[in-house]
Amino acid sequence: MKEYVCIICPRGCHLAVDEENDYAVTGNGCLRGAAYGREEAMHPTRIVTSSVRVRSRIHPRCPVKTDKAIAKSDIMKAMLLLDDVELSPPVRRGDVVIASLFGGEANFIATRDIDE
């Protein structure tokens, strides 16, 4: 039995997921909480945020994030990819910094405009 706190809404329900009973979820206050508990137990994913270097005297770093959640087990590999990235201005919010992480649909995108 694994325990989680649901983050789908502000209620923060304490979930219990029984892996041996087809990932049955208890403690949820809604159906979305049950789906979250099952997904978290079977295949946990996260949006990853970080920053990369920029060739700029005013803004030496640019914040980035994944545009889709990636497997929790891939987070450290994704972060290592950012070590070698250096952007040149101009950078626009939404620009793809690294495309198709691990051959999937998730990209790292810039989350700030940088002109110089």
Secondary structure, 3 states (H helix, E strand, C coil): CEEEECCCCCCCCEEEEEHHHCCEEECCCCHHHHHHHHHHHHCCEECCEEEEEECCCCCCEEEEEECCCEEHHHHHHHHHHHCCCEECCCECCCCEEECCHHHCCCCEEECCCECC
